[in-house]
């Protein structure tokens, strides 16, 4: 495996790969890798002949009071994990490589970025869309793999890819969870032992909604209220939102019908976590 930090070098290497007829699978990350990331890499390995993983903590998707400076970084450990999985190239650029002096071009998907996490993280998804567009342009993968945990991000990236005509097959992979149901996240390591013990309430509340849907409940307001009641049973949880929305537009729904996204966010201490559940009904 080779670690590359310069855009021009990576482009040259991958140009030869494409000329050899090999398809490129791409997994974008911000490092601090966990089993969720590694599952994406494994899916990429099943689909493509050459695998590229990017490790880049993207400053433009962090707000002024967010955790950019303290975001966990351990490149040597990440590289060790990716080597074991047979990754071909790790792209680990510096900030100046992605955003050189005078950089002033951004990608904004507009309406999809406004609800859910967009309400409290203005500019976040513009930063995400911009860096993914740059990485797609640099790497030119055949396939790109994202996790369902970041559901709003996944929906935004799929729309951006389609509307900007990137020839990339964006594949969304299932959430990987800890044994107690907590969705794996690099930010989980911020949690104190008490907060970590409390955090699975997110998954329990979603599972309560799923059980009600299986029993025939279709009213979104009723389901949302039950989720909020479950969250309220955990004193360390500070809910930010519970939303039940359509999966293409993220518009709120009154009734569960077809494919629907149940999404929530809550803080435990200083750590903000998200989770979601996709449901499909007749």
C-alpha positions, 0 to 999 in steps of 0.5 A: 500500500502507498500513502500519497499526499499530493494530488498530482501524484495520485492523479498520475498513479490512478491514470495508469490504473484506469489505462490498465482497465481496472475499476477504482473503488473509493471510501472517503473518511476523516480518519479515526477509523473504526469497524464502520469505516472498515466495513465500507472498505470491505464492500469496496474490495468486493466491487473494484480492483483498486481501492483508494481511501482518503483521510482528510479532516475537512475544515470547511464542514466544521462550524466555528464552535465545533471540534475541528481542532480536537477531532481525533487524528491517528494516521499511522494507526489508520494506515495500519488498519487499511494495510491489513485490508489490502487497500492500494492507496491512502490519499492523505492530503494537507489542507493547503493541497485541497484548499490552496490559497485563494480557494473560493468555489463551493458546492451547495445542494440547497434545500436538502441541506436545510432540515435535520442537522442543517438547522444547527450546523449551517454550512456543514453540508456545503463543506461536505459536498465541496470536498466530496466533489473535489475528491471525485474529480481527483480520484475519478472512481467507478464506485464510492461508498458511504455509510447510512449512519450519516443519512442526510449526507448520503442523500445529499451526495447522491443528489449532487452526484446525479445533478453534476453528472459525476460518473460515480456509482454511489453506494450506501452501506448499512450502519455498523453498530456496537453490541449494545446498538450504538452506531459506530462513530469516531466521536464516540471516543469523546464520551465519558463512561457514563455518557457511553452507557447512556448513548444506546438510548438513541437506538432503543428509541428507534427500535421502539418506533420500528416495533410500533410500525410492525404492529401497524402504527403509521401516524408520524406524530404518534411515532415521534412522541413515543421516540421522544418519551423513550429519549426522555427516560435517559437523563444524560440525553439532550435531544436536538431533533426527532424527525420522520421524513421522506427519503428523497426530499427530507420533507416531513411526512404525516403517515409512514408510507413507502420508504421513510427515514426516521432520524434523530440527534442528541447530545451527551455532555459535549458530544453530539450523536446522530442515528437513524432508521430506514423503514419501508411499508406498503 
